[in-house]
Amino acid sequence: MIETLLQAIMEQLDQPKKDLEHNLRALLMETVTKMDLVSKDELDRQKIALDNANERLIELQNQIKSLEALIQQK
C-alpha cells in the first residue's frame, strides 16, 4: 500500500516536469524559428556557391586585363 502511494506521488510529481519540458521546447523552437536561422548544410552550399562565383569573377577580371593589353598593343 505504501509503495502504491509512493508510486502515485512520483507520477504526480513527474507530470509537471514533463509539461514544463514540453512548454520550454515549444518556446525554444518558436524563438529559433523567429531568428530565421539556416542549417549548416545550407551555409556550406552557399559558401561553395560564393567560392565558385569568386573564382569566375577572377577569371573574368583576368580576361578583361588580357583584352585591355591587346587593345593597348594595337
mmJSON file of the N, C-alpha and C atoms, coordinates in Angstrom:
{"data_MODEL":{"atom_site":{
"group_PDB":["ATOM","ATOM","ATOM","ATOM","ATOM","ATOM","ATOM","ATOM","ATOM","ATOM","ATOM","ATOM","ATOM","ATOM","ATOM","ATOM","ATOM","ATOM","ATOM","ATOM","ATOM","ATOM","ATOM","ATOM","ATOM","ATOM","ATOM","ATOM","ATOM","ATOM","ATOM","ATOM","ATOM","ATOM","ATOM","ATOM","ATOM","ATOM","ATOM","ATOM","ATOM","ATOM","ATOM","ATOM","ATOM","ATOM","ATOM","ATOM","ATOM","ATOM","ATOM","ATOM","ATOM","ATOM","ATOM","ATOM","ATOM","ATOM","ATOM","ATOM","ATOM","ATOM","ATOM","ATOM","ATOM","ATOM","ATOM","ATOM","ATOM","ATOM","ATOM","ATOM","ATOM","ATOM","ATOM","ATOM","ATOM","ATOM","ATOM","ATOM","ATOM","ATOM","ATOM","ATOM","ATOM","ATOM","ATOM","ATOM","ATOM","ATOM","ATOM","ATOM","ATOM","ATOM","ATOM","ATOM","ATOM","ATOM","ATOM","ATOM","ATOM","ATOM","ATOM","ATOM","ATOM","ATOM","ATOM","ATOM","ATOM","ATOM","ATOM","ATOM","ATOM","ATOM","ATOM","ATOM","ATOM","ATOM","ATOM","ATOM","ATOM","ATOM","ATOM","ATOM","ATOM","ATOM","ATOM","ATOM","ATOM","ATOM","ATOM","ATOM","ATOM","ATOM","ATOM","ATOM","ATOM","ATOM","ATOM","ATOM","ATOM","ATOM","ATOM","ATOM","ATOM","ATOM","ATOM","ATOM","ATOM","ATOM","ATOM","ATOM","ATOM","ATOM","ATOM","ATOM","ATOM","ATOM","ATOM","ATOM","ATOM","ATOM","ATOM","ATOM","ATOM","ATOM","ATOM","ATOM","ATOM","ATOM","ATOM","ATOM","ATOM","ATOM","ATOM","ATOM","ATOM","ATOM","ATOM","ATOM","ATOM","ATOM","ATOM","ATOM","ATOM","ATOM","ATOM","ATOM","ATOM","ATOM","ATOM","ATOM","ATOM","ATOM","ATOM","ATOM","ATOM","ATOM","ATOM","ATOM","ATOM","ATOM","ATOM","ATOM","ATOM","ATOM","ATOM","ATOM","ATOM","ATOM","ATOM","ATOM","ATOM","ATOM","ATOM","ATOM","ATOM","ATOM","ATOM","ATOM","ATOM","ATOM"],
"id":[1,2,3,4,5,6,7,8,9,10,11,12,13,14,15,16,17,18,19,20,21,22,23,24,25,26,27,28,29,30,31,32,33,34,35,36,37,38,39,40,41,42,43,44,45,46,47,48,49,50,51,52,53,54,55,56,57,58,59,60,61,62,63,64,65,66,67,68,69,70,71,72,73,74,75,76,77,78,79,80,81,82,83,84,85,86,87,88,89,90,91,92,93,94,95,96,97,98,99,100,101,102,103,104,105,106,107,108,109,110,111,112,113,114,115,116,117,118,119,120,121,122,123,124,125,126,127,128,129,130,131,132,133,134,135,136,137,138,139,140,141,142,143,144,145,146,147,148,149,150,151,152,153,154,155,156,157,158,159,160,161,162,163,164,165,166,167,168,169,170,171,172,173,174,175,176,177,178,179,180,181,182,183,184,185,186,187,188,189,190,191,192,193,194,195,196,197,198,199,200,201,202,203,204,205,206,207,208,209,210,211,212,213,214,215,216,217,218,219,220,221,222],
"type_symbol":["N","C","C","N","C","C","N","C","C","N","C","C","N","C","C","N","C","C","N","C","C","N","C","C","N","C","C","N","C","C","N","C","C","N","C","C","N","C","C","N","C","C","N","C","C","N","C","C","N","C","C","N","C","C","N","C","C","N","C","C","N","C","C","N","C","C","N","C","C","N","C","C","N","C","C","N","C","C","N","C","C","N","C","C","N","C","C","N","C","C","N","C","C","N","C","C","N","C","C","N","C","C","N","C","C","N","C","C","N","C","C","N","C","C","N","C","C","N","C","C","N","C","C","N","C","C","N","C","C","N","C","C","N","C","C","N","C","C","N","C","C","N","C","C","N","C","C","N","C","C","N","C","C","N","C","C","N","C","C","N","C","C","N","C","C","N","C","C","N","C","C","N","C","C","N","C","C","N","C","C","N","C","C","N","C","C","N","C","C","N","C","C","N","C","C","N","C","C","N","C","C","N","C","C","N","C","C","N","C","C","N","C","C","N","C","C","N","C","C","N","C","C"],
"label_atom_id":["N","CA","C","N","CA","C","N","CA","C","N","CA","C","N","CA","C","N","CA","C","N","CA","C","N","CA","C","N","CA","C","N","CA","C","N","CA","C","N","CA","C","N","CA","C","N","CA","C","N","CA","C","N","CA","C","N","CA","C","N","CA","C","N","CA","C","N","CA","C","N","CA","C","N","CA","C","N","CA","C","N","CA","C","N","CA","C","N","CA","C","N","CA","C","N","CA","C","N","CA","C","N","CA","C","N","CA","C","N","CA","C","N","CA","C","N","CA","C","N","CA","C","N","CA","C","N","CA","C","N","CA","C","N","CA","C","N","CA","C","N","CA","C","N","CA","C","N","CA","C","N","CA","C","N","CA","C","N","CA","C","N","CA","C","N","CA","C","N","CA","C","N","CA","C","N","CA","C","N","CA","C","N","CA","C","N","CA","C","N","CA","C","N","CA","C","N","CA","C","N","CA","C","N","CA","C","N","CA","C","N","CA","C","N","CA","C","N","CA","C","N","CA","C","N","CA","C","N","CA","C","N","CA","C","N","CA","C","N","CA","C","N","CA","C","N","CA","C","N","CA","C","N","CA","C","N","CA","C"],
"label_alt_id":[null,null,null,null,null,null,null,null,null,null,null,null,null,null,null,null,null,null,null,null,null,null,null,null,null,null,null,null,null,null,null,null,null,null,null,null,null,null,null,null,null,null,null,null,null,null,null,null,null,null,null,null,null,null,null,null,null,null,null,null,null,null,null,null,null,null,null,null,null,null,null,null,null,null,null,null,null,null,null,null,null,null,null,null,null,null,null,null,null,null,null,null,null,null,null,null,null,null,null,null,null,null,null,null,null,null,null,null,null,null,null,null,null,null,null,null,null,null,null,null,null,null,null,null,null,null,null,null,null,null,null,null,null,null,null,null,null,null,null,null,null,null,null,null,null,null,null,null,null,null,null,null,null,null,null,null,null,null,null,null,null,null,null,null,null,null,null,null,null,null,null,null,null,null,null,null,null,null,null,null,null,null,null,null,null,null,null,null,null,null,null,null,null,null,null,null,null,null,null,null,null,null,null,null,null,null,null,null,null,null,null,null,null,null,null,null,null,null,null,null,null,null],
"label_comp_id":["MET","MET","MET","ILE","ILE","ILE","GLU","GLU","GLU","THR","THR","THR","LEU","LEU","LEU","LEU","LEU","LEU","GLN","GLN","GLN","ALA","ALA","ALA","ILE","ILE","ILE","MET","MET","MET","GLU","GLU","GLU","GLN","GLN","GLN","LEU","LEU","LEU","ASP","ASP","ASP","GLN","GLN","GLN","PRO","PRO","PRO","LYS","LYS","LYS","LYS","LYS","LYS","ASP","ASP","ASP","LEU","LEU","LEU","GLU","GLU","GLU","HIS","HIS","HIS","ASN","ASN","ASN","LEU","LEU","LEU","ARG","ARG","ARG","ALA","ALA","ALA","LEU","LEU","LEU","LEU","LEU","LEU","MET","MET","MET","GLU","GLU","GLU","THR","THR","THR","VAL","VAL","VAL","THR","THR","THR","LYS","LYS","LYS","MET","MET","MET","ASP","ASP","ASP","LEU","LEU","LEU","VAL","VAL","VAL","SER","SER","SER","LYS","LYS","LYS","ASP","ASP","ASP","GLU","GLU","GLU","LEU","LEU","LEU","ASP","ASP","ASP","ARG","ARG","ARG","GLN","GLN","GLN","LYS","LYS","LYS","ILE","ILE","ILE","ALA","ALA","ALA","LEU","LEU","LEU","ASP","ASP","ASP","ASN","ASN","ASN","ALA","ALA","ALA","ASN","ASN","ASN","GLU","GLU","GLU","ARG","ARG","ARG","LEU","LEU","LEU","ILE","ILE","ILE","GLU","GLU","GLU","LEU","LEU","LEU","GLN","GLN","GLN","ASN","ASN","ASN","GLN","GLN","GLN","ILE","ILE","ILE","LYS","LYS","LYS","SER","SER","SER","LEU","LEU","LEU","GLU","GLU","GLU","ALA","ALA","ALA","LEU","LEU","LEU","ILE","ILE","ILE","GLN","GLN","GLN","GLN","GLN","GLN","LYS","LYS","LYS"],
"label_asym_id":["A","A","A","A","A","A","A","A","A","A","A","A","A","A","A","A","A","A","A","A","A","A","A","A","A","A","A","A","A","A","A","A","A","A","A","A","A","A","A","A","A","A","A","A","A","A","A","A","A","A","A","A","A","A","A","A","A","A","A","A","A","A","A","A","A","A","A","A","A","A","A","A","A","A","A","A","A","A","A","A","A","A","A","A","A","A","A","A","A","A","A","A","A","A","A","A","A","A","A","A","A","A","A","A","A","A","A","A","A","A","A","A","A","A","A","A","A","A","A","A","A","A","A","A","A","A","A","A","A","A","A","A","A","A","A","A","A","A","A","A","A","A","A","A","A","A","A","A","A","A","A","A","A","A","A","A","A","A","A","A","A","A","A","A","A","A","A","A","A","A","A","A","A","A","A","A","A","A","A","A","A","A","A","A","A","A","A","A","A","A","A","A","A","A","A","A","A","A","A","A","A","A","A","A","A","A","A","A","A","A","A","A","A","A","A","A","A","A","A","A","A","A"],
"label_entity_id":["1","1","1","1","1","1","1","1","1","1","1","1","1","1","1","1","1","1","1","1","1","1","1","1","1","1","1","1","1","1","1","1","1","1","1","1","1","1","1","1","1","1","1","1","1","1","1","1","1","1","1","1","1","1","1","1","1","1","1","1","1","1","1","1","1","1","1","1","1","1","1","1","1","1","1","1","1","1","1","1","1","1","1","1","1","1","1","1","1","1","1","1","1","1","1","1","1","1","1","1","1","1","1","1","1","1","1","1","1","1","1","1","1","1","1","1","1","1","1","1","1","1","1","1","1","1","1","1","1","1","1","1","1","1","1","1","1","1","1","1","1","1","1","1","1","1","1","1","1","1","1","1","1","1","1","1","1","1","1","1","1","1","1","1","1","1","1","1","1","1","1","1","1","1","1","1","1","1","1","1","1","1","1","1","1","1","1","1","1","1","1","1","1","1","1","1","1","1","1","1","1","1","1","1","1","1","1","1","1","1","1","1","1","1","1","1","1","1","1","1","1","1"],
"label_seq_id":[1,1,1,2,2,2,3,3,3,4,4,4,5,5,5,6,6,6,7,7,7,8,8,8,9,9,9,10,10,10,11,11,11,12,12,12,13,13,13,14,14,14,15,15,15,16,16,16,17,17,17,18,18,18,19,19,19,20,20,20,21,21,21,22,22,22,23,23,23,24,24,24,25,25,25,26,26,26,27,27,27,28,28,28,29,29,29,30,30,30,31,31,31,32,32,32,33,33,33,34,34,34,35,35,35,36,36,36,37,37,37,38,38,38,39,39,39,40,40,40,41,41,41,42,42,42,43,43,43,44,44,44,45,45,45,46,46,46,47,47,47,48,48,48,49,49,49,50,50,50,51,51,51,52,52,52,53,53,53,54,54,54,55,55,55,56,56,56,57,57,57,58,58,58,59,59,59,60,60,60,61,61,61,62,62,62,63,63,63,64,64,64,65,65,65,66,66,66,67,67,67,68,68,68,69,69,69,70,70,70,71,71,71,72,72,72,73,73,73,74,74,74],
"pdbx_PDB_ins_code":[null,null,null,null,null,null,null,null,null,null,null,null,null,null,null,null,null,null,null,null,null,null,null,null,null,null,null,null,null,null,null,null,null,null,null,null,null,null,null,null,null,null,null,null,null,null,null,null,null,null,null,null,null,null,null,null,null,null,null,null,null,null,null,null,null,null,null,null,null,null,null,null,null,null,null,null,null,null,null,null,null,null,null,null,null,null,null,null,null,null,null,null,null,null,null,null,null,null,null,null,null,null,null,null,null,null,null,null,null,null,null,null,null,null,null,null,null,null,null,null,null,null,null,null,null,null,null,null,null,null,null,null,null,null,null,null,null,null,null,null,null,null,null,null,null,null,null,null,null,null,null,null,null,null,null,null,null,null,null,null,null,null,null,null,null,null,null,null,null,null,null,null,null,null,null,null,null,null,null,null,null,null,null,null,null,null,null,null,null,null,null,null,null,null,null,null,null,null,null,null,null,null,null,null,null,null,null,null,null,null,null,null,null,null,null,null,null,null,null,null,null,null],
"Cartn_x":[0.811,0.0,0.865,1.922,2.819,3.511,3.886,4.533,3.583,2.342,1.351,1.192,1.133,1.023,2.252,3.438,4.668,4.712,4.274,4.238,3.303,2.142,1.182,1.748,2.421,3.026,4.116,4.941,6.023,5.455,4.369,3.746,3.196,2.62,2.082,3.194,4.338,5.463,6.107,6.045,6.688,5.918,4.604,3.794,4.124,4.222,4.597,5.961,6.872,8.198,8.069,7.248,7.042,6.357,5.366,4.674,5.635,6.455,7.425,8.415,8.897,9.841,9.181,7.943,7.219,7.054,6.657,6.458,7.763,8.827,10.125,10.616,10.41,10.804,10.016,8.723,7.89,8.347,8.632,9.093,10.439,11.334,12.641,12.525,11.686,11.503,10.91,9.962,9.361,10.408,11.254,12.298,13.309,13.709,14.664,14.054,12.781,12.107,12.08,11.822,11.787,13.16,14.219,15.572,15.971,15.188,15.436,16.84,17.158,18.457,18.473,19.665,19.813,20.646,20.48,21.224,22.677,23.514,24.928,25.078,24.235,24.288,24.003,22.984,22.658,23.79,24.376,25.504,26.681,26.951,28.036,27.755,26.493,26.141,26.329,25.921,26.071,27.542,28.372,29.807,30.432,30.053,30.573,30.155,28.882,28.399,29.157,29.396,30.142,31.58,32.217,33.589,33.643,32.668,32.622,32.43,31.556,31.326,32.594,33.312,34.555,35.61,35.701,36.649,36.312,35.021,34.582,34.867,34.656,34.926,36.404,37.273,38.719,39.077,38.474,38.715,38.299,37.122,36.642,37.518,37.988,38.882,40.187,40.697,41.924,41.691,40.508,40.172,40.122,39.538,39.456,40.856,41.726,43.101,43.805,43.602,44.22,43.698,42.392,41.807,42.281,42.383,42.896,44.342,45.124,46.527,46.581,45.713,45.655,45.297,44.338,43.902,45.029,45.764,46.856,48.007,48.16,49.247,48.954,47.71,47.337,47.455],
"Cartn_y":[-1.191,0.0,1.27,1.279,2.427,2.588,1.449,1.516,2.091,1.721,2.247,3.75,4.18,5.601,6.361,5.811,6.452,6.523,5.461,5.432,6.525,6.667,7.688,9.085,9.306,10.612,10.914,9.924,10.122,10.455,9.799,10.085,11.5,11.946,13.302,14.347,14.04,14.967,14.989,13.879,13.766,14.537,14.632,15.289,16.775,17.565,18.981,19.125,18.226,18.269,18.05,17.076,16.808,17.989,18.577,19.736,20.909,21.162,22.252,22.011,20.789,20.46,20.658,20.214,20.368,21.853,22.653,24.085,24.799,24.421,25.043,24.691,23.439,23.039,23.829,23.97,24.725,26.183,26.78,28.165,28.319,27.38,27.42,27.281,26.355,26.17,27.423,28.055,29.284,30.387,30.5,31.521,31.284,30.041,29.712,30.012,29.698,29.97,31.468,32.272,33.725,34.285,33.596,34.081,33.886,33.127,32.907,32.349,31.282,30.636,29.681,29.381,28.399,27.234,26.107,24.919,25.023,24.21,24.171,23.718,22.766,22.3,23.437,24.235,25.362,26.381,26.629,27.549,27.036,25.742,25.143,25.27,25.024,25.157,26.591,27.546,28.948,29.352,28.814,29.107,28.572,27.355,26.775,27.625,28.047,28.876,30.203,30.797,32.059,31.865,30.779,30.492,30.323,29.611,29.422,30.755,31.601,32.913,33.764,33.701,34.464,33.973,32.663,32.116,32.6,32.579,33.027,34.516,35.292,36.726,36.987,36.24,36.387,36.041,34.961,34.577,35.703,36.274,37.348,38.594,38.911,40.054,39.832,38.618,38.31,38.415,37.983,38.093,39.561,40.396,41.826,42.422,42.065,42.57,42.151,40.901,40.421,41.193,41.418,42.156,43.61,44.217,45.588,45.655,44.647,44.628,44.485,43.664,43.515,44.832,45.533,46.805,47.833,47.853,48.822,48.52,47.261,46.889,47.36,47.551,47.925,49.39],
"Cartn_z":[0.0,0.0,0.0,0.771,0.808,-0.542,-1.143,-2.45,-3.489,-3.444,-4.379,-4.186,-2.942,-2.632,-3.126,-2.864,-3.335,-4.86,-5.506,-6.972,-7.496,-6.879,-7.292,-7.083,-5.978,-5.701,-6.731,-7.033,-8.011,-9.394,-9.759,-11.05,-11.075,-9.965,-9.891,-9.971,-9.398,-9.451,-10.834,-11.531,-12.84,-13.916,-13.796,-14.825,-14.994,-13.926,-14.137,-14.81,-14.497,-15.126,-16.631,-17.018,-18.451,-19.131,-18.454,-19.019,-19.205,-18.192,-18.273,-19.409,-19.51,-20.587,-21.956,-22.1,-23.367,-23.706,-22.715,-22.943,-23.275,-22.596,-22.88,-24.279,-24.682,-26.046,-27.092,-26.867,-27.806,-27.878,-26.733,-26.693,-27.395,-27.154,-27.795,-29.313,-29.764,-31.208,-31.85,-31.173,-31.691,-31.792,-30.783,-30.776,-31.894,-32.079,-33.145,-34.508,-34.681,-35.947,-36.229,-35.225,-35.403,-35.746,-35.329,-35.581,-37.038,-37.789,-39.213,-39.453,-38.756,-38.873,-40.061,-40.557,-41.626,-41.112,-41.776,-41.356,-41.793,-41.198,-41.574,-43.022,-43.443,-44.831,-45.808,-45.503,-46.372,-46.37,-45.228,-45.137,-45.969,-45.902,-46.695,-48.189,-48.596,-50.015,-50.493,-49.668,-50.043,-50.114,-49.226,-49.249,-50.537,-50.937,-52.172,-53.369,-53.393,-54.496,-54.539,-53.382,-53.323,-53.781,-53.367,-53.801,-55.313,-55.879,-57.332,-58.052,-57.517,-58.123,-58.055,-56.935,-56.806,-57.795,-57.981,-58.96,-60.367,-60.694,-62.023,-62.201,-61.148,-61.199,-61.458,-60.806,-61.02,-62.461,-62.987,-64.386,-65.334,-65.082,-65.956,-65.841,-64.636,-64.465,-65.221,-65.183,-65.927,-67.426,-67.868,-69.288,-69.701,-68.87,-69.17,-69.261,-68.339,-68.377,-69.659,-70.074,-71.314,-72.519,-72.558,-73.677,-73.674,-72.508,-72.427,-72.906,-72.548,-73.002,-74.518,-75.082,-76.547,-77.22,-76.664,-77.238,-77.188,-76.088,-75.943,-76.895,-77.268,-78.194,-79.604,-79.941,-81.318,-81.551],
"occupancy":[1.0,1.0,1.0,1.0,1.0,1.0,1.0,1.0,1.0,1.0,1.0,1.0,1.0,1.0,1.0,1.0,1.0,1.0,1.0,1.0,1.0,1.0,1.0,1.0,1.0,1.0,1.0,1.0,1.0,1.0,1.0,1.0,1.0,1.0,1.0,1.0,1.0,1.0,1.0,1.0,1.0,1.0,1.0,1.0,1.0,1.0,1.0,1.0,1.0,1.0,1.0,1.0,1.0,1.0,1.0,1.0,1.0,1.0,1.0,1.0,1.0,1.0,1.0,1.0,1.0,1.0,1.0,1.0,1.0,1.0,1.0,1.0,1.0,1.0,1.0,1.0,1.0,1.0,1.0,1.0,1.0,1.0,1.0,1.0,1.0,1.0,1.0,1.0,1.0,1.0,1.0,1.0,1.0,1.0,1.0,1.0,1.0,1.0,1.0,1.0,1.0,1.0,1.0,1.0,1.0,1.0,1.0,1.0,1.0,1.0,1.0,1.0,1.0,1.0,1.0,1.0,1.0,1.0,1.0,1.0,1.0,1.0,1.0,1.0,1.0,1.0,1.0,1.0,1.0,1.0,1.0,1.0,1.0,1.0,1.0,1.0,1.0,1.0,1.0,1.0,1.0,1.0,1.0,1.0,1.0,1.0,1.0,1.0,1.0,1.0,1.0,1.0,1.0,1.0,1.0,1.0,1.0,1.0,1.0,1.0,1.0,1.0,1.0,1.0,1.0,1.0,1.0,1.0,1.0,1.0,1.0,1.0,1.0,1.0,1.0,1.0,1.0,1.0,1.0,1.0,1.0,1.0,1.0,1.0,1.0,1.0,1.0,1.0,1.0,1.0,1.0,1.0,1.0,1.0,1.0,1.0,1.0,1.0,1.0,1.0,1.0,1.0,1.0,1.0,1.0,1.0,1.0,1.0,1.0,1.0,1.0,1.0,1.0,1.0,1.0,1.0,1.0,1.0,1.0,1.0,1.0,1.0],
"B_iso_or_equiv":[0.0,0.0,0.0,0.0,0.0,0.0,0.0,0.0,0.0,0.0,0.0,0.0,0.0,0.0,0.0,0.0,0.0,0.0,0.0,0.0,0.0,0.0,0.0,0.0,0.0,0.0,0.0,0.0,0.0,0.0,0.0,0.0,0.0,0.0,0.0,0.0,0.0,0.0,0.0,0.0,0.0,0.0,0.0,0.0,0.0,0.0,0.0,0.0,0.0,0.0,0.0,0.0,0.0,0.0,0.0,0.0,0.0,0.0,0.0,0.0,0.0,0.0,0.0,0.0,0.0,0.0,0.0,0.0,0.0,0.0,0.0,0.0,0.0,0.0,0.0,0.0,0.0,0.0,0.0,0.0,0.0,0.0,0.0,0.0,0.0,0.0,0.0,0.0,0.0,0.0,0.0,0.0,0.0,0.0,0.0,0.0,0.0,0.0,0.0,0.0,0.0,0.0,0.0,0.0,0.0,0.0,0.0,0.0,0.0,0.0,0.0,0.0,0.0,0.0,0.0,0.0,0.0,0.0,0.0,0.0,0.0,0.0,0.0,0.0,0.0,0.0,0.0,0.0,0.0,0.0,0.0,0.0,0.0,0.0,0.0,0.0,0.0,0.0,0.0,0.0,0.0,0.0,0.0,0.0,0.0,0.0,0.0,0.0,0.0,0.0,0.0,0.0,0.0,0.0,0.0,0.0,0.0,0.0,0.0,0.0,0.0,0.0,0.0,0.0,0.0,0.0,0.0,0.0,0.0,0.0,0.0,0.0,0.0,0.0,0.0,0.0,0.0,0.0,0.0,0.0,0.0,0.0,0.0,0.0,0.0,0.0,0.0,0.0,0.0,0.0,0.0,0.0,0.0,0.0,0.0,0.0,0.0,0.0,0.0,0.0,0.0,0.0,0.0,0.0,0.0,0.0,0.0,0.0,0.0,0.0,0.0,0.0,0.0,0.0,0.0,0.0,0.0,0.0,0.0,0.0,0.0,0.0],
"pdbx_formal_charge":[null,null,null,null,null,null,null,null,null,null,null,null,null,null,null,null,null,null,null,null,null,null,null,null,null,null,null,null,null,null,null,null,null,null,null,null,null,null,null,null,null,null,null,null,null,null,null,null,null,null,null,null,null,null,null,null,null,null,null,null,null,null,null,null,null,null,null,null,null,null,null,null,null,null,null,null,null,null,null,null,null,null,null,null,null,null,null,null,null,null,null,null,null,null,null,null,null,null,null,null,null,null,null,null,null,null,null,null,null,null,null,null,null,null,null,null,null,null,null,null,null,null,null,null,null,null,null,null,null,null,null,null,null,null,null,null,null,null,null,null,null,null,null,null,null,null,null,null,null,null,null,null,null,null,null,null,null,null,null,null,null,null,null,null,null,null,null,null,null,null,null,null,null,null,null,null,null,null,null,null,null,null,null,null,null,null,null,null,null,null,null,null,null,null,null,null,null,null,null,null,null,null,null,null,null,null,null,null,null,null,null,null,null,null,null,null,null,null,null,null,null,null],
"auth_seq_id":[1,1,1,2,2,2,3,3,3,4,4,4,5,5,5,6,6,6,7,7,7,8,8,8,9,9,9,10,10,10,11,11,11,12,12,12,13,13,13,14,14,14,15,15,15,16,16,16,17,17,17,18,18,18,19,19,19,20,20,20,21,21,21,22,22,22,23,23,23,24,24,24,25,25,25,26,26,26,27,27,27,28,28,28,29,29,29,30,30,30,31,31,31,32,32,32,33,33,33,34,34,34,35,35,35,36,36,36,37,37,37,38,38,38,39,39,39,40,40,40,41,41,41,42,42,42,43,43,43,44,44,44,45,45,45,46,46,46,47,47,47,48,48,48,49,49,49,50,50,50,51,51,51,52,52,52,53,53,53,54,54,54,55,55,55,56,56,56,57,57,57,58,58,58,59,59,59,60,60,60,61,61,61,62,62,62,63,63,63,64,64,64,65,65,65,66,66,66,67,67,67,68,68,68,69,69,69,70,70,70,71,71,71,72,72,72,73,73,73,74,74,74],
"auth_comp_id":["MET","MET","MET","ILE","ILE","ILE","GLU","GLU","GLU","THR","THR","THR","LEU","LEU","LEU","LEU","LEU","LEU","GLN","GLN","GLN","ALA","ALA","ALA","ILE","ILE","ILE","MET","MET","MET","GLU","GLU","GLU","GLN","GLN","GLN","LEU","LEU","LEU","ASP","ASP","ASP","GLN","GLN","GLN","PRO","PRO","PRO","LYS","LYS","LYS","LYS","LYS","LYS","ASP","ASP","ASP","LEU","LEU","LEU","GLU","GLU","GLU","HIS","HIS","HIS","ASN","ASN","ASN","LEU","LEU","LEU","ARG","ARG","ARG","ALA","ALA","ALA","LEU","LEU","LEU","LEU","LEU","LEU","MET","MET","MET","GLU","GLU","GLU","THR","THR","THR","VAL","VAL","VAL","THR","THR","THR","LYS","LYS","LYS","MET","MET","MET","ASP","ASP","ASP","LEU","LEU","LEU","VAL","VAL","VAL","SER","SER","SER","LYS","LYS","LYS","ASP","ASP","ASP","GLU","GLU","GLU","LEU","LEU","LEU","ASP","ASP","ASP","ARG","ARG","ARG","GLN","GLN","GLN","LYS","LYS","LYS","ILE","ILE","ILE","ALA","ALA","ALA","LEU","LEU","LEU","ASP","ASP","ASP","ASN","ASN","ASN","ALA","ALA","ALA","ASN","ASN","ASN","GLU","GLU","GLU","ARG","ARG","ARG","LEU","LEU","LEU","ILE","ILE","ILE","GLU","GLU","GLU","LEU","LEU","LEU","GLN","GLN","GLN","ASN","ASN","ASN","GLN","GLN","GLN","ILE","ILE","ILE","LYS","LYS","LYS","SER","SER","SER","LEU","LEU","LEU","GLU","GLU","GLU","ALA","ALA","ALA","LEU","LEU","LEU","ILE","ILE","ILE","GLN","GLN","GLN","GLN","GLN","GLN","LYS","LYS","LYS"],
"auth_asym_id":["A","A","A","A","A","A","A","A","A","A","A","A","A","A","A","A","A","A","A","A","A","A","A","A","A","A","A","A","A","A","A","A","A","A","A","A","A","A","A","A","A","A","A","A","A","A","A","A","A","A","A","A","A","A","A","A","A","A","A","A","A","A","A","A","A","A","A","A","A","A","A","A","A","A","A","A","A","A","A","A","A","A","A","A","A","A","A","A","A","A","A","A","A","A","A","A","A","A","A","A","A","A","A","A","A","A","A","A","A","A","A","A","A","A","A","A","A","A","A","A","A","A","A","A","A","A","A","A","A","A","A","A","A","A","A","A","A","A","A","A","A","A","A","A","A","A","A","A","A","A","A","A","A","A","A","A","A","A","A","A","A","A","A","A","A","A","A","A","A","A","A","A","A","A","A","A","A","A","A","A","A","A","A","A","A","A","A","A","A","A","A","A","A","A","A","A","A","A","A","A","A","A","A","A","A","A","A","A","A","A","A","A","A","A","A","A","A","A","A","A","A","A"],
"auth_atom_id":["N","CA","C","N","CA","C","N","CA","C","N","CA","C","N","CA","C","N","CA","C","N","CA","C","N","CA","C","N","CA","C","N","CA","C","N","CA","C","N","CA","C","N","CA","C","N","CA","C","N","CA","C","N","CA","C","N","CA","C","N","CA","C","N","CA","C","N","CA","C","N","CA","C","N","CA","C","N","CA","C","N","CA","C","N","CA","C","N","CA","C","N","CA","C","N","CA","C","N","CA","C","N","CA","C","N","CA","C","N","CA","C","N","CA","C","N","CA","C","N","CA","C","N","CA","C","N","CA","C","N","CA","C","N","CA","C","N","CA","C","N","CA","C","N","CA","C","N","CA","C","N","CA","C","N","CA","C","N","CA","C","N","CA","C","N","CA","C","N","CA","C","N","CA","C","N","CA","C","N","CA","C","N","CA","C","N","CA","C","N","CA","C","N","CA","C","N","CA","C","N","CA","C","N","CA","C","N","CA","C","N","CA","C","N","CA","C","N","CA","C","N","CA","C","N","CA","C","N","CA","C","N","CA","C","N","CA","C","N","CA","C","N","CA","C","N","CA","C","N","CA","C","N","CA","C","N","CA","C"],
"pdbx_PDB_model_num":[1,1,1,1,1,1,1,1,1,1,1,1,1,1,1,1,1,1,1,1,1,1,1,1,1,1,1,1,1,1,1,1,1,1,1,1,1,1,1,1,1,1,1,1,1,1,1,1,1,1,1,1,1,1,1,1,1,1,1,1,1,1,1,1,1,1,1,1,1,1,1,1,1,1,1,1,1,1,1,1,1,1,1,1,1,1,1,1,1,1,1,1,1,1,1,1,1,1,1,1,1,1,1,1,1,1,1,1,1,1,1,1,1,1,1,1,1,1,1,1,1,1,1,1,1,1,1,1,1,1,1,1,1,1,1,1,1,1,1,1,1,1,1,1,1,1,1,1,1,1,1,1,1,1,1,1,1,1,1,1,1,1,1,1,1,1,1,1,1,1,1,1,1,1,1,1,1,1,1,1,1,1,1,1,1,1,1,1,1,1,1,1,1,1,1,1,1,1,1,1,1,1,1,1,1,1,1,1,1,1,1,1,1,1,1,1,1,1,1,1,1,1]
}}}
